[in-house]
Amino acid sequence: MFAGDSITDREKSNNAPLGYGYVNLFYNLMLAKHPETKITVINSGISGNTVIDLIDRWDDDVLSYKPNWISILIGINDLHKFLGGLTTFNPENYYENLRRLLKYTRKVLNNVNFILMTPFYISRNKLEGGFRAKVLGLLPQYIEKVRLLSNEFSATYIDLHDTFKKLVNIREPNVYAPEPVHPNFTGHMVIALKLLEALEI
């Protein structure tokens, strides 16, 4: 079960229920590399979601399927809203709401496995005063919350921001995304491969 925002959603529809992003790529990589593994993949991403949005729909859209694994990629919209002046989306509230979600999930599904992926921002821009620089300056606080929760809930932890940061030191950011939030095909392939590698380990 993949839960998240537009990065996970990636235009999912009745005709393409897994979307056109990393969820679909991960599923096909599994079929290609591990054909013996019986796996059902569900995309529960919705564009624009924050952690609070996940809480609102969690029972219906995620837990009702009784998944064995739940992957969560959420946070960039929380950060944007906080920078826009909505203080309820600050890093501490992000942490508390995500922790509440994970704690409740473990209560309902005792043996569920979590994959927690960090929010990321595909940009090199550090020039002071710009919005991108502000995002890059604040993002580590949200990433740290995901790391702490991964430790607390024994989750598989994937630092996507660190992954993309290393890549854009080698290639231009536009190789992986047309703008910092939404990856292109190559960027989604990066996420899918990191997922597969983490689960293979």
C-alpha positions as CSV (number, residue, x, y, z in Angstrom):
1,M,0.0,0.0,0.0
2,F,1.5,3.3,-1.1
3,A,0.1,6.4,0.6
4,G,1.1,10.0,-0.1
5,D,0.5,13.1,-2.1
6,S,0.8,14.0,-5.9
7,I,4.2,12.3,-6.1
8,T,2.6,9.0,-5.2
9,D,-0.7,9.7,-7.0
10,R,1.0,10.5,-10.4
11,E,-2.3,10.6,-12.4
12,K,-3.8,7.4,-11.1
13,S,-7.2,6.6,-12.6
14,N,-9.5,3.7,-13.4
15,N,-7.4,3.1,-16.5
16,A,-4.1,3.4,-14.7
17,P,-4.8,2.6,-11.0
18,L,-1.1,2.6,-10.1
19,G,-0.4,5.9,-11.8
20,Y,2.6,6.6,-14.0
21,G,5.2,7.1,-11.3
22,Y,7.3,5.2,-8.9
23,V,4.5,3.0,-7.6
24,N,3.9,1.6,-11.1
25,L,7.7,1.3,-11.8
26,F,8.3,-0.5,-8.5
27,Y,5.5,-3.0,-9.2
28,N,7.0,-3.7,-12.7
29,L,10.5,-4.0,-11.3
30,M,9.3,-6.6,-8.8
31,L,7.7,-8.6,-11.6
32,A,10.9,-8.4,-13.6
33,K,13.4,-9.2,-10.8
34,H,11.3,-11.3,-8.4
35,P,8.6,-13.2,-10.4
36,E,8.2,-15.7,-7.7
37,T,6.9,-13.1,-5.2
38,K,3.2,-12.8,-5.1
39,I,2.4,-9.2,-4.6
40,T,-0.6,-6.9,-4.9
41,V,0.2,-3.2,-5.1
42,I,-2.3,-0.4,-4.3
43,N,-1.8,3.3,-4.9
44,S,-3.5,5.5,-2.3
45,G,-1.8,8.8,-3.1
46,I,-3.9,11.9,-3.6
47,S,-2.5,15.1,-5.0
48,G,-2.2,18.0,-2.5
49,N,-2.4,15.8,0.6
50,T,-0.7,16.6,3.9
51,V,-0.4,14.4,7.0
52,I,-3.8,15.7,8.2
53,D,-5.4,14.7,4.9
54,L,-4.0,11.2,5.4
55,I,-5.5,11.0,8.9
56,D,-8.9,12.1,7.5
57,R,-9.0,9.2,5.0
58,W,-6.7,6.6,6.6
59,D,-9.3,4.0,7.7
60,D,-11.2,4.0,4.3
61,D,-8.3,4.3,1.9
62,V,-5.6,2.4,3.6
63,L,-6.5,0.2,6.6
64,S,-9.6,-1.3,5.0
65,Y,-7.4,-3.2,2.6
66,K,-5.5,-4.8,5.6
67,P,-2.1,-4.4,3.9
68,N,1.1,-6.2,5.0
69,W,3.3,-3.3,4.1
70,I,2.5,0.5,4.1
71,S,4.8,3.0,2.4
72,I,4.3,6.7,3.3
73,L,5.8,9.6,1.4
74,I,4.3,12.8,2.7
75,G,5.5,16.2,3.9
76,I,6.3,18.6,1.1
77,N,2.8,20.1,1.1
78,D,3.0,20.4,4.9
79,L,6.3,22.4,4.5
80,H,4.8,24.6,1.8
81,K,1.8,25.4,3.9
82,F,4.0,26.3,6.8
83,L,6.1,28.6,4.7
84,G,2.9,30.1,3.5
85,G,2.0,31.1,7.0
86,L,-0.2,28.2,8.2
87,T,1.6,27.5,11.5
88,T,-0.4,24.3,12.2
89,F,1.8,22.6,9.6
90,N,5.1,23.2,11.4
91,P,7.6,20.4,11.8
92,E,6.5,19.5,15.3
93,N,2.9,19.1,14.4
94,Y,4.0,17.2,11.3
95,Y,5.8,14.8,13.6
96,E,2.9,14.5,16.1
97,N,0.3,13.8,13.4
98,L,2.5,11.3,11.6
99,R,3.3,9.5,14.9
100,R,-0.4,9.4,15.7
101,L,-1.1,7.8,12.3
102,L,1.6,5.2,12.8
103,K,0.6,4.4,16.4
104,Y,-3.1,4.0,15.4
105,T,-2.1,1.8,12.4
106,R,0.0,-0.6,14.6
107,K,-3.0,-0.9,17.0
108,V,-5.3,-1.9,14.2
109,L,-2.8,-4.0,12.2
110,N,-0.3,-5.3,14.7
111,N,2.1,-7.0,12.3
112,V,2.1,-4.3,9.6
113,N,5.5,-3.2,8.2
114,F,6.2,0.4,7.5
115,I,8.3,2.1,4.8
116,L,8.9,5.8,5.6
117,M,10.4,7.9,2.8
118,T,11.5,11.4,3.5
119,P,10.1,14.4,1.6
120,F,12.6,15.8,-0.9
121,Y,13.3,18.8,-3.0
122,I,15.2,18.5,-6.2
123,S,17.1,21.8,-6.3
124,R,20.6,23.2,-5.8
125,N,19.4,26.7,-5.2
126,K,20.8,28.1,-2.0
127,L,20.9,31.8,-2.9
128,E,19.4,33.6,0.2
129,G,16.0,35.2,-0.2
130,G,14.5,32.8,-2.7
131,F,11.7,30.4,-2.0
132,R,13.7,27.4,-3.1
133,A,16.4,28.3,-0.6
134,K,13.9,28.6,2.2
135,V,12.5,25.2,1.4
136,L,16.0,23.6,1.4
137,G,16.7,25.4,4.7
138,L,13.6,24.1,6.4
139,L,13.3,20.6,4.9
140,P,15.9,19.0,7.2
141,Q,13.6,19.5,10.2
142,Y,10.9,17.4,8.5
143,I,13.4,14.8,7.4
144,E,14.6,14.4,10.9
145,K,11.1,13.7,12.1
146,V,10.7,10.9,9.6
147,R,14.0,9.5,10.8
148,L,13.0,9.5,14.4
149,L,9.7,7.9,13.6
150,S,11.4,5.2,11.5
151,N,13.5,4.3,14.6
152,E,10.5,4.3,16.9
153,F,8.3,2.1,14.7
154,S,11.1,-0.1,13.3
155,A,10.3,1.1,9.8
156,T,12.3,0.8,6.6
157,Y,13.8,4.3,6.2
158,I,14.6,5.8,2.8
159,D,16.2,9.3,2.7
160,L,15.1,10.4,-0.7
161,H,16.3,14.0,-0.2
162,D,19.8,12.7,0.4
163,T,19.5,10.5,-2.7
164,F,18.5,13.3,-5.0
165,K,21.0,15.7,-3.4
166,K,23.8,13.4,-4.4
167,L,22.4,13.0,-7.9
168,V,22.1,16.8,-8.6
169,N,25.7,17.2,-7.6
170,I,26.5,15.1,-10.6
171,R,23.7,16.0,-13.1
172,E,21.5,19.0,-13.5
173,P,18.3,19.0,-11.4
174,N,16.2,19.1,-14.6
175,V,17.5,15.6,-15.4
176,Y,15.3,14.3,-12.6
177,A,12.5,16.9,-12.3
178,P,11.1,19.8,-14.3
179,E,10.6,21.7,-11.0
180,P,11.8,20.7,-7.5
181,V,8.7,18.9,-6.2
182,H,7.5,16.6,-9.0
183,P,10.0,14.1,-10.5
184,N,9.9,13.2,-14.2
185,F,10.2,9.5,-15.4
186,T,13.9,9.4,-14.4
187,G,13.2,10.8,-11.0
188,H,10.4,8.3,-10.3
189,M,12.7,5.5,-11.4
190,V,15.2,6.7,-8.8
191,I,12.5,6.3,-6.1
192,A,11.4,2.9,-7.4
193,L,14.9,1.6,-7.4
194,K,15.6,2.9,-3.9
195,L,12.4,1.1,-2.7
196,L,13.4,-2.2,-4.4
197,E,16.9,-2.0,-3.0
198,A,15.6,-1.3,0.5
199,L,13.2,-4.2,0.5
200,E,15.8,-6.6,-1.0
201,I,18.1,-5.8,1.9
